[in-house]
Amino acid sequence: MSQLYIICFDVHNKKRLRKVAIQIENFGTRVQYSVFECFLEANDLAKLKKRIKKIIDPKYDHIRYYGLCAKDQYKIQFDGRYQSVLESDYHLF
């Protein structure tokens, strides 16, 4: 069963930043410059984390993965333009 993850990152090198963003875009939707919403199965999360660990420099970069349970994902609040991924029924790999 998939779970919604909010994934955000701070990558200090433009080349690595682009590579990280591309990897996360394969699994979810960008909602802000360095923030993504992804519906992931446990094995997909592990696959994504493995790919990202190969790219980042842990001395300078960091990635955060916030898992939201089903009841909390509908409590997301926002102001301004927003594209919802809560109704996603497909994934790109």
C-alpha positions as CSV (number, residue, x, y, z in Angstrom):
1,M,0.0,0.0,0.0
2,S,1.4,3.4,-1.0
3,Q,2.0,6.2,1.4
4,L,2.3,9.9,0.7
5,Y,5.7,11.3,1.4
6,I,6.8,14.9,1.4
7,I,10.4,15.0,0.2
8,C,12.4,18.1,0.5
9,F,16.1,18.7,-0.1
10,D,18.9,21.2,0.2
11,V,21.7,20.4,-2.3
12,H,24.6,22.8,-2.5
13,N,25.9,22.0,-5.9
14,K,23.8,22.8,-9.0
15,K,24.8,19.7,-10.9
16,R,23.9,17.4,-8.0
17,L,20.7,19.4,-7.3
18,R,19.5,18.8,-10.8
19,K,20.3,15.1,-10.6
20,V,18.4,14.7,-7.3
21,A,15.4,16.6,-8.7
22,I,15.3,14.4,-11.8
23,Q,15.3,11.3,-9.6
24,I,12.5,12.5,-7.4
25,E,10.5,13.7,-10.4
26,N,10.5,10.0,-11.5
27,F,8.5,9.1,-8.4
28,G,6.3,12.1,-7.7
29,T,5.2,15.7,-8.3
30,R,7.2,18.9,-7.6
31,V,5.0,21.3,-5.5
32,Q,7.8,23.8,-4.8
33,Y,11.3,24.3,-6.0
34,S,12.9,21.7,-3.6
35,V,9.7,20.0,-2.3
36,F,7.9,17.0,-3.8
37,E,4.9,15.0,-3.0
38,C,5.2,11.3,-3.8
39,F,3.0,8.3,-3.3
40,L,5.4,5.5,-2.6
41,E,5.4,1.8,-1.8
42,A,8.1,0.8,0.7
43,N,10.2,-0.7,-2.0
44,D,9.9,2.4,-4.2
45,L,11.0,4.6,-1.2
46,A,14.0,2.3,-0.7
47,K,14.9,2.5,-4.4
48,L,14.6,6.3,-4.5
49,K,16.8,6.7,-1.4
50,K,19.4,4.4,-2.8
51,R,19.5,6.4,-6.1
52,I,19.8,9.7,-4.2
53,K,22.5,8.5,-1.8
54,K,24.7,7.8,-4.9
55,I,24.3,11.5,-6.0
56,I,24.5,13.6,-2.8
57,D,27.5,14.7,-0.8
58,P,26.5,14.0,2.8
59,K,29.0,16.7,4.0
60,Y,27.0,19.4,2.3
61,D,23.6,18.1,1.2
62,H,20.6,16.6,2.9
63,I,17.2,15.1,2.0
64,R,14.2,14.8,4.3
65,Y,11.4,12.3,3.8
66,Y,8.2,13.0,5.7
67,G,5.7,10.1,5.6
68,L,2.0,11.1,6.0
69,C,-0.6,8.7,7.1
70,A,-3.9,8.6,5.1
71,K,-5.9,10.7,7.5
72,D,-3.2,13.4,7.7
73,Q,-2.6,13.8,4.0
74,Y,-6.0,15.4,3.6
75,K,-5.0,18.0,6.2
76,I,-2.5,19.7,3.9
77,Q,-3.2,23.4,3.8
78,F,-1.9,25.8,1.2
79,D,-2.3,29.4,-0.1
80,G,-1.9,30.3,-3.7
81,R,-1.5,28.1,-6.7
82,Y,-1.4,24.4,-5.9
83,Q,-1.6,21.2,-7.9
84,S,-2.9,18.3,-5.8
85,V,-1.4,14.9,-6.0
86,L,-3.8,13.3,-3.5
87,E,-5.8,11.8,-6.3
88,S,-2.8,10.3,-8.1
89,D,-3.5,6.9,-9.7
90,Y,-0.2,6.5,-11.6
91,H,3.5,6.6,-11.1
92,L,6.3,7.3,-13.6
93,F,9.6,5.4,-13.3
